[in-house]
Amino acid sequence: MPGLRASPPAFLLLLALAFPRGSLAVQELEPGSRSAAAAARVALLYRNFQAGSLGGLRALGQVRKATLKNIPESGHKYYLQFSTEDYRTGEDAGNCLATVLFPKKKSRPVVSIKCSHTKDQKEIQEEDNRFYQRIRHQSKPITANNIPDSYGNIEPALEPVWALAVAGSSSIMWEKSTETLGYFLAQVKSVRQWLRKDDFIEFDYTVLLHEIPTQTWSWDRPSMQVSGWEWFH
């Protein structure tokens, strides 16, 4: 009808918000660049921590589009579009739109992220419940060292323990990440389960995190002690 215009799809509106135009301070980045991938990983660390789901853990797939905006008063802000993979199986897990602000002042990155899903929520909850029941009903407390082992293998019985380490350490790695330094979980050095009378499961972990400078190829290998992680399903 004359005088009426159709509203743009919500996804197009989201894309318009995610990728600002017309500013001299905005720079298009190569999707395959290290800085774009590093910012996308920070966004996923935040998302994995916030989701608190073992069945819903995701890893970075491919960065499709990346834009960098210099905000003089605040810092560098990345606008990102990327695919993700299921952390355990490597299957397609959906696409994400995210912004990551690395503040000028020493502070944790500020992340906003929205993702589509290839698995429905019920499927994720069922997978979480299988993880939980598997850990909850161990005949004796779990204790283990060096996950994965020196050959990169993880025993099937320890897969939930590794997944919990990934989820738990995501918060630490997100908070410690900067524009020039990222992290990933290299190994669980040791883990011990504490028996409880309530419905929580509790572990003490010592994890090894790799530092990944995003501007040089050198790296360090610090370890970090983390105690008292709890998960309730």
N, C-alpha and C positions, 0 to 999 in steps of 0.2 A: 504494500500500500504506500502511496506517496507520503513522504514525511517520516517514514519509519525506517530504522536501520537495525539489522541484526547485530546482536552483541557478539564480540569475538569470543571464541572458545576459551575456557579458563586456562588451558595449557599454554595458549598463545599469550595470554596476559601474564602468566608466570614467566614465560621466556622473556617478555619485554622488561619485566622487573629484574630478571636475572642478568641481562646483558644491556647495560646502559649505553646510550649513543650520544654523539654530539659533544663530547668533552675532550679537550686537548690532553687531559691527564689520563685518558683511557688508552691502554695498549693491548692490541690483540696478540695473544701468545700462540706459539705453535702447540697444538694439542699434545704432541709427543715430547714436549720439553720437560726437563727435570723439575722445574719450578711448578709447572701446572700439575704434574703427577704428585709432587710432595704436598701441595695444598689440598688436592683431592683426598689423599690418604689421611690428612688431618681431619677433614670433614667426616670421613668414614669412622675414624677413631671415636669422634664425638657421638656419631650415630650409634655405633655398637655399644658404647657405654650407656647412652640414654635408653636404648632398647632393652638392655639387660636380658637378652634372650640368647640361649646357646644355639637353638635351632635356627635363629634369624641372623646369625653372624654373617657379615659380608666382607669380601675382599675387593680391592679395586680391579675393575676390568680394563676399560679403555677410556681415556679422556677424549671427548668428542669436540668440546669447544671450551676455550679458556680466555678470559679477559682480565687484565690487571688495571686497577685504578689507584692512582696516587692521591690520597686524601691528606693534604698538608697538616691538618690539625690532629689527625688520628693515626695514619699509617698506610700500609698497602692492603688493598682489599681485592681478593680474587673472586671472580664470577665463573662458575664451573658447571659443565654438563658432562656426565660420565656414566658409563655402564658399571655394573657390579656383578660379582660372582658369589655363589654360595661358598663360604669359607671352607667347608668340609668336602664338598663334592666337586667344586669348580664349575657347576652349572650356572646358567644365566639366572640372576636374582632380581633383575630390574634396573631401571635407570634412575639417576639422581640429578637434581639441580641444587646447587649449594653456593653459599658465599662464605668466604673465610677472611676475616680481618686479622692481620698481624699488627697489634698496636705498637706505636713508637715507644711507649713506656713499657718497661718489663712487665709483662702480664700474659696470661694464657690467651690463645687465639679465641676470637669470637666467631662462632659458627652458627649458620642457619642452613638447614638442609631438609629437602622434601624428596621422597623416593617412591617410585612405583614398586609393585610387588608381583612376582611370578608365582609365589606360593600364597595361598589364602591364610588368614590368621588362625583358622582352626587347625590347619596342617602344621603351622609353626608351633602352636600350643601343644599339639600331640607329640611333636618331636621333643619339645622341652620336657614334657612329662616323662617320656622314655628316658631322657638323660637323668632327670631327677630320681626316678624310681631305681634306676641302675646304680646310682651313687648311694641313695638312701638305704638300700637293702643289701649292702655289702656284708658278707659274713664277718669281716673284721675291718678295722679302720684302714684306709688306703695310705700307704707310705711308698714313695718312689723317688728315684733320682734320675737326672739326665734324660728328660723328655723333650725332644726326640733323642735317640742315642747317637753315637758318633757316625752312624751310617744314615741318619735321617729317618729312622723308623720309629713309629709310635705303636705300642701294643694296643690291640683293639680294646682291651679292658681299661686302658688309660686315656682313650679318646675324649671322654667327658671331662676328665681332669685337665687335659690340654685346652679344651674349648672354654672351660671356666677360667683358665689362666689368660686366654686371649681376651675374654670379656672383661675380666678384672683389671688387667694391665692397660686396657684401652684408655681408661680415665687418666692414668699417670702419663702415658705417652702423649695424649692430647694436651694436657696441661703444660708439659715440659717442652713441647714442640715450638720452634720458632721458624721464621721465614728461611733461615739458613741451616737449620738442624732438625732432622726428623728421627723417629725411632721405629723399630719393629721388634717384636718378641722373638728372640733367637732360641731360647731354651729354658725349660723349667729345671733349675739345678736340683731343687728338692721340694717335696710336698708332703705334708702330713695332715691327715684328717682328724678332727676332734669330734668325739661322740657327744651328742646332745640329746636331751630328753624331749625337746620341742620339735617342730617340723623344719627347722633350719638345718642346713649342712654347712659346716665350717672347716676351713683349711688354713694352714700356714704355708705360704709359698716363699721360695727364694727364686727369683727369675733373672735371667740374663737378657738385657736389652742391648741391641746394636744401635749405635748412633750412626746416622747417615747424613753427613754434610751435603747440602743440595747444590753447592757451588764448587766442590773439589771432590776428588775420588778417594781421599784418605778417610779412614774411619777408626773409631775407638770401640772398645768393648767393655763398658762398665757393667757392674752387677748391681742389683737393687734388692733390698730385703723388703718384703711386703708381708704383713701378718694379719690374720683374722678376717680373711675374706669370707663373707657369708652370702648364701644364695637361698632364697625361699621361693618355692613354686606353689 
